[in-house]
Amino acid sequence: MKKTVRYISISHETATVLQRERYFIPDADKGKIIGSICEKFTDISGLLLLVTCNRTEIYFEAEASPASAVCDHFMALKTKPGEEGDKKLFKQSDNTTTTVRHLLKVSSGLSSQVTGDAEIVHQIKKAYLYSIEMKLQGSLLERAMQTVFRAHKRISNETAFRDGTTSVAYKSLKVVSESFRGSHAATKKILLIGSGDIVRQVLKYNAKFNFRNISLSNRTRENAVSLAERHGCALYEWEQVVRNEFDDFDVIISAVSNCRHLIRQIAPSGKKRILIDLALPGNINSGLASLDGISFYDLDAISAELEETKDKRVSAIGQVNNIIAEELKAYEDWYRDAPLRAFLAEYKIVLTRKIEQFYDEQDTAYTEETIATVSHRVMRKLMQGGRTNMPAEMLDAMIREHAVL
């Protein structure tokens, strides 16, 4: 039976955050999950486990094991006693073309919450390296990954789909980085106010900017303490924020809900300062922008360039779909010809033995290079004539013809 690439997927497209959390797989558990699946379904020869904050997906190649059964087993592994899983939250397919198309859409960023997200392809690469480590790369999955990386390169080089960023958190840090160019930028004192999604994204993206002097403040102190400890930040008391005591900070990024004009005044300091307000309603009095040395950015200012980026990405979706279609067609052609390649590989082994037998009967010395050369000539002649089922006597005659050249 011919092998097929199949998949199951739960993602932001099909499930809420709480629903996805039930099927999230920590790094420490990945080996156990993969081992259990492969032990249960012994015909699986390749498997890729992709786990991100927005999706958990299993791609696998097998002769007979259906995606539905793998999904049932996976749900049983992740469902606590007494709970029932909801299979409707999962997409699945047993069709190779459908599966590879899905993988290409995911890897390109077309299926991401942030259109054109480039981080996903790096997460897929990491997952694939783990498959290799587990010796589960598989021949069909390996070719699919080559297709993914080729499509990724083309999308980056041929379209505007990867241009810029669509994250206000990332853009905010980029504004700070560009405003304080030079070797001292990383040491600037930054105050983050809040502990919601935007501040968490700022802390996540800081790995790319490496600002080393960050303080954190929040109305609920426990949240601030937890976040500060996780990211190595200093704690700044909320009461000091309320009193507008900011003399020490070069940058303030505020994203607190329901705190209009939390920051009303800034004491003159004679140095350059950046105020970034990512809250609605605004946390920072926009009148502070008129003070000497102050650069003020609100959501509109930060988002203006992001909208332009988003528009560019949306306009490039058609090009991305064309690239995916072309690469998918190339994969389909390769997959369709797989039985012929396997047959030719076996036929070449038989042919090689017959060539060796010919030289032995002629009592003629030969090398591996000689055998390879004659084999290549005969195979090329056979393929040109469209014949691989030639009678033995005709094949012997063709070997004699090319062996003496």
Backbone hydrogen bonds, N-H to C=O, Kabsch-Sander energy under -0.5 kcal/mol:
donor,donor_aa,acceptor,acceptor_aa,energy
4,T,62,A,-2.4
6,R,60,F,-3.4
7,Y,93,S,-2.0
8,I,58,I,-1.8
9,S,91,K,-2.5
10,I,56,T,-2.1
12,H,54,N,-1.2
14,T,11,S,-1.6
15,A,11,S,-2.1
20,R,16,T,-2.5
21,E,17,V,-2.2
22,R,18,L,-0.9
23,Y,20,R,-1.3
24,F,21,E,-1.1
29,D,26,P,-1.6
30,K,26,P,-0.7
30,K,27,D,-1.1
31,G,27,D,-0.5
33,I,29,D,-2.3
34,I,30,K,-2.7
35,G,31,G,-2.5
36,S,32,K,-2.2
37,I,33,I,-2.2
38,C,34,I,-2.5
39,E,35,G,-2.0
40,K,36,S,-1.9
41,F,37,I,-2.7
42,T,40,K,-0.7
44,I,41,F,-1.6
45,S,61,E,-2.1
46,G,61,E,-1.0
47,L,136,L,-2.7
48,L,59,Y,-3.2
50,L,48,L,-0.6
50,L,57,E,-2.7
51,V,49,L,-0.6
52,T,55,R,-3.1
56,T,10,I,-2.5
57,E,50,L,-2.9
58,I,8,I,-2.3
59,Y,48,L,-2.7
60,F,6,R,-2.5
61,E,46,G,-2.2
62,A,4,T,-2.1
70,V,66,P,-1.8
71,C,67,A,-2.7
72,D,68,S,-2.1
73,H,69,A,-2.3
74,F,70,V,-2.6
75,M,71,C,-2.7
76,A,72,D,-2.0
77,L,73,H,-2.0
78,K,74,F,-1.6
79,T,75,M,-1.0
83,E,80,K,-2.3
87,K,85,G,-0.7
89,L,86,D,-1.7
90,F,87,K,-1.8
91,K,9,S,-3.0
93,S,7,Y,-2.0
99,T,95,N,-2.4
100,V,96,T,-2.7
101,R,97,T,-2.4
102,H,98,T,-2.2
103,L,99,T,-2.4
104,L,100,V,-2.4
105,K,101,R,-2.2
106,V,102,H,-2.4
107,S,103,L,-2.9
108,S,104,L,-1.8
109,G,105,K,-0.8
109,G,106,V,-0.8
110,L,105,K,-1.1
111,S,105,K,-1.4
112,S,109,G,-0.9
115,T,113,Q,-0.7
116,G,109,G,-1.6
117,D,109,G,-0.6
117,D,114,V,-2.0
122,H,118,A,-0.6
122,H,119,E,-0.6
123,Q,119,E,-1.6
124,I,120,I,-2.2
125,K,121,V,-2.1
126,K,122,H,-2.1
127,A,123,Q,-2.1
128,Y,124,I,-2.4
129,L,125,K,-2.3
130,Y,126,K,-1.6
131,S,127,A,-1.7
132,I,128,Y,-2.4
133,E,129,L,-2.2
134,M,130,Y,-1.9
135,K,132,I,-1.5
136,L,131,S,-3.3
142,E,138,G,-1.6
143,R,139,S,-1.8
144,A,140,L,-2.1
145,M,141,L,-2.5
146,Q,142,E,-2.0
147,T,143,R,-2.0
148,V,144,A,-2.2
149,F,145,M,-2.6
150,R,146,Q,-2.0
151,A,147,T,-2.5
152,H,148,V,-2.5
153,K,149,F,-2.0
154,R,150,R,-2.1
155,I,151,A,-2.8
156,S,152,H,-2.1
157,N,153,K,-2.1
158,E,154,R,-3.2
159,T,155,I,-1.3
163,D,160,A,-1.1
168,V,166,T,-0.5
171,K,167,S,-2.5
172,S,168,V,-2.0
173,L,169,A,-1.8
174,K,170,Y,-2.1
175,V,171,K,-2.2
176,V,172,S,-1.9
177,S,173,L,-2.6
178,E,174,K,-2.7
179,S,175,V,-1.7
180,F,176,V,-1.8
181,R,178,E,-0.5
185,A,182,G,-1.3
187,T,184,H,-1.2
188,K,185,A,-1.4
190,I,188,K,-0.5
190,I,213,N,-2.5
191,L,251,V,-2.6
192,L,190,I,-0.5
192,L,215,S,-2.8
193,I,191,L,-0.5
193,I,253,I,-2.6
194,G,192,L,-0.6
194,G,217,S,-3.1
200,R,196,G,-2.3
201,Q,197,D,-2.4
202,V,198,I,-2.3
203,L,199,V,-2.2
204,K,200,R,-2.0
205,Y,201,Q,-3.1
206,N,202,V,-1.3
207,A,204,K,-1.3
208,K,205,Y,-2.1
209,F,205,Y,-0.6
209,F,206,N,-0.5
210,N,206,N,-3.9
212,R,186,A,-2.6
213,N,186,A,-0.6
215,S,190,I,-3.0
216,L,234,A,-2.3
217,S,192,L,-2.3
221,R,219,R,-0.9
223,N,220,T,-0.6
224,A,220,T,-1.6
225,V,221,R,-2.9
226,S,222,E,-2.5
227,L,223,N,-2.3
228,A,224,A,-2.7
229,E,225,V,-2.5
230,R,226,S,-1.9
231,H,227,L,-1.7
232,G,228,A,-0.8
233,C,228,A,-2.4
234,A,214,I,-2.4
236,Y,216,L,-2.9
240,Q,237,E,-0.7
241,V,237,E,-1.2
242,V,238,W,-2.5
243,R,239,E,-1.8
244,N,241,V,-1.8
245,E,240,Q,-2.7
246,F,244,N,-1.1
249,F,246,F,-1.4
250,D,189,K,-2.0
251,V,189,K,-2.1
252,I,274,I,-2.4
253,I,191,L,-2.8
254,S,252,I,-0.5
254,S,276,I,-2.5
255,A,193,I,-2.6
259,C,256,V,-0.6
261,H,282,G,-2.1
262,L,259,C,-1.4
263,I,283,N,-3.2
264,R,262,L,-0.8
273,R,293,G,-3.0
274,I,250,D,-2.4
275,L,295,S,-3.0
276,I,252,I,-3.0
277,D,275,L,-0.5
277,D,297,Y,-3.1
278,L,254,S,-2.8
278,L,276,I,-0.7
285,N,263,I,-2.6
288,L,285,N,-2.2
289,A,286,S,-1.8
290,S,287,G,-1.5
291,L,288,L,-1.6
294,I,291,L,-1.7
295,S,273,R,-2.3
296,F,294,I,-0.5
297,Y,275,L,-2.6
302,I,298,D,-2.5
303,S,299,L,-2.8
304,A,300,D,-1.7
305,E,301,A,-0.7
306,L,302,I,-0.8
307,E,303,S,-2.8
308,E,304,A,-1.5
309,T,305,E,-2.3
310,K,306,L,-3.2
311,D,307,E,-2.8
312,K,308,E,-2.2
313,R,309,T,-2.3
314,V,310,K,-2.9
315,S,311,D,-2.4
316,A,312,K,-0.9
316,A,313,R,-0.7
317,I,314,V,-1.3
320,V,316,A,-2.3
321,N,317,I,-2.7
322,N,318,G,-1.8
323,I,319,Q,-2.3
324,I,320,V,-2.6
325,A,321,N,-2.4
326,E,322,N,-2.3
327,E,323,I,-2.7
328,L,324,I,-2.6
329,K,325,A,-2.2
330,A,326,E,-1.9
331,Y,327,E,-2.0
332,E,328,L,-2.7
333,D,329,K,-2.4
334,W,330,A,-2.1
335,Y,331,Y,-2.9
336,R,332,E,-2.7
337,D,333,D,-1.8
338,A,335,Y,-0.9
341,R,337,D,-2.4
342,A,338,A,-2.4
343,F,339,P,-2.5
344,L,340,L,-2.9
345,A,341,R,-2.2
346,E,342,A,-2.0
347,Y,343,F,-2.8
348,K,344,L,-2.5
349,I,345,A,-1.2
350,V,346,E,-1.8
351,L,347,Y,-2.7
352,T,348,K,-2.6
353,R,349,I,-1.9
354,K,350,V,-1.9
355,I,351,L,-2.3
356,E,352,T,-2.4
357,Q,353,R,-2.3
358,F,354,K,-2.1
359,Y,355,I,-2.2
360,D,356,E,-2.3
361,E,357,Q,-2.5
362,Q,358,F,-1.7
363,D,360,D,-0.9
364,T,359,Y,-2.8
371,I,367,T,-2.3
372,A,368,E,-2.4
373,T,369,E,-2.2
374,V,370,T,-2.4
375,S,371,I,-2.7
376,H,372,A,-2.2
377,R,373,T,-2.1
378,V,374,V,-2.6
379,M,375,S,-2.6
380,R,376,H,-2.3
381,K,377,R,-2.1
382,L,378,V,-2.6
383,M,379,M,-2.6
384,Q,380,R,-2.2
385,G,381,K,-1.7
386,G,382,L,-0.6
386,G,383,M,-0.6
387,R,382,L,-2.4
395,L,391,P,-2.2
396,D,392,A,-2.6
397,A,393,E,-1.8
398,M,394,M,-2.0
399,I,395,L,-2.2
400,R,396,D,-2.4
401,E,397,A,-2.1
402,H,398,M,-2.0
403,A,399,I,-2.4
404,V,400,R,-1.1
405,L,402,H,-0.6
